[in-house]
Amino acid sequence: MAPAAAPILHPAIALSDVPAGARGLELARRVAADCTACDLYARATQTVFGEGRAAADLMLVGEQPGDREDLAGKPFVGPAGAMLDRALLDAGIDRERVFVTNVVKHFKWKPVAGSKRRLHERPNAAEVRACRPWLELELDIVRPELLVALGATAAQAILGPSFRITEGRGTVLEASGFRQPVIATFHPSAILRARTPEDRERMLAALVGDLEIAAQTVARRDS
């Protein structure tokens, strides 16, 4: 079998060419706009790169952009983003001081019969791997003190495929290949999908508590 082709990032710029710092972050965003490393780019509106403070202590990593994010070109601006904003506010964290991104930068979706709606589909392991260089680049530029993995896809991309949110949530963990420690927690969209109002409140409280742990951990590392 022939070896897999290297990700196509840009005809003139490689990841190693992108400098660090705020200017580097903007350049990286422009480079990522042309990424064709997997097939998802063909059906997505655009690449949705990470956004936030260029030297944030805290980086929040989700699964992939949703429908609203795909259209806007910004992460966490749809219903899940509103839920995340609520959780950050309750945890005493200013969203303007964190960096938010996803392990996959293009929206993976399938059509709904008889409707114009686009239904989210979970990215597979190959698609997550194809996007890994962009997450690594974001980490290299932002250099956060701590990662918060939102949901199973992000947590398993960082902590390994055997990780389970229900077992390891809310614990500060070391991740192989990552300089930063990691806390995994619920994805805001999982809270929106909760079966009952009681489940929703329980999961939201857990997310807020995990974000509080993250903020406390960063404060101790900075002190």
N, C-alpha and C positions, 0 to 999 in steps of 0.2 A: 504494500500500500504506500502511495506517495505521501511524504510528510505534509502536514497542513500548512497552508500558506500563511505567512506572517500577516498580522492585522494591517490593513491599509489605513494609515492615519492621515496622510497628506502628501502630495507629490514632492513637496519641497522641505517639509519640516518633520523631524522625528521627535519622539518624546524627550530624548536626551538633549535636544536643542532648546527646550523650553526653560527659561530662567525662573528662578524662585522670586517670591515677593508678589505684591499686588499686581504689578504690570504683567508678571508671569501668569497670574491667574486669568487675566483677561485674554492674553494670548492663547493660553491653553483652551479657553472656551471657544475661541475662533477656530483653533485647530480641530477640536472635537466635533465641530459642526460638520466636518467633511468625513467623519469616520464611517467606513463601510466594512468594519471588521466582522460583522455577522449580518444575517439577512434582515434583521429587524428594521434597519434604516429605510428599507424600500417601502414599507407601509406606514411608517411614522411620519408625522408632519415635520419634525425636527429633532435634533439632539437636545436633550435637557440636561445641561451641565449643572454642577453644584453651584450654590449661591450663598452668600453671607459674608461675614467678616473675614478678611484675608489672612488674619493671624489669630483666628479664634482658638480658645482653649478647648472648646467642645465641638466635636463634629458628630452630627446625627446622620446615620446612614440607613436609608430605606431600601425597598426592593426595586422599584422602577417608577417612572412617571405614569400618571393616570391620564384619562381623557382631557381633563382641564389643563394639566401640566403640559401635555403634548401640544395643545393649541397655543398656550401662553409662552412656552419655552422656559418656564420657571418651575422649580421643584416645590411641592407641597403648597399649592395654591387652591386646590379643590376642597371637597368636603373633608378628606383626611387631613389636609393642611389646616383647616379650621379647627379640627379636633386637636391637632398637635399644638396649635397656638393656645388653645384653652389649657392644655396640660402644662405647657411651658409657663404660662401665666400663673397657674396654681402652684407650680414648683418654684416660683420666684426667679425664673430665668428669662432674660431679655432675648427675644429671637434675633434682634439686630446684632447681638454679640456672639452668636453661634454660626456655624456653617452647616448647611443642610444639603444632602446629596442622596444618590441612589447607587446601588451596585450595578444596575443596568440603566443606560442613559436614553434608550428609546422605548416607546410605548408598544408593548406586545398586546394585541387584541384580536378578537374575532367578531364578526358581524352578528347581530341579532336578527333572526328571520322576521321579515315584515316591518323592520324598524331601521332607523338611521343610527341607532345606538351602537357604540363600540364596547364590547364586553372585555374586561381585563382577563388576560391569560398569564399564568405564572411563567416566568422565564426559565429555560432549562439550564443545565450545568454548563453546556457549551457557550450559551449566550452570556452567562455570568463570567465565564473565563475570558471571553472576547473583550469584555468591558473592564477587566481587572486593571489594565494599564492606566485607565483614566482615574480610577480610584486611587491607585498608587501615586499618580501625579498630583491629585488633589491633596493627598496626605503630605507629599514632599513639599508642596507650596505652602499649605496652611500650617502644617506641623502642629496639630492639636495635641493637647495633653491627654485626652481621653476620647474614645469612640463610644457612641451609643448606637447599637444595632437595633433597628426597629423592625421586628418581625422575623419569621423563620428564615426567609431567603437571605436576608442580609446577615443574620447571625451565623448561618451555616457557611456563607461565603467567607466569613472572617474567622470563625471558630472551628469550622470543619463540619462535614455532613452528618456526623452523629449527634451534634448539639440539638437539644430540645428546649424550647422556650419554657415549657411547663416545668422543667426540672432545674434549669440554670438561670432563670430570670432574676435580675436584680443583684447579681453577684459580680464583683470586679474580678475579671479574669485576664490572664495573659494569652495572647494569640500568636501562634507560630508565624513568623514572617512579618509581624507588625511591631513597630516600636512602642505603640501606645497600648495601654490596657483597654479592655472592652467591657461594657455592660450591655447585656441584651435585654430587651423588653418587648411588650406588645407593639405591633404596628397600629397607628391610629385607625386605619381602615378596618382592622379586626374588631375594634370597639364599635364602630358603626354597624358591623354585621352581627353584633351580639343578639342572641335570641330574645332576651327580655330586658326591660329597663334596669332590673336589678343586676343582671350580668354586665350591662353596659357601665353602670356606676362602679361595680367592683373592678372591672378592667381599667377604667379610667383612673381610679384611685391607685391601682398598682402601677400604671404608667407614671403618674405624678410622683409616687414614692420612689420609683427607680430613677427618675430625672433628678429628684432631690439628692439621692445618693451620688449621682454623677456630679452634680454641682458641688457637693461636699468634698468629694474625692479630688476634684480639680482645685478647690480652695486649699486643701491640705498640701497638695503637690506644689502649689504656688507660694505657700507660706515658708 
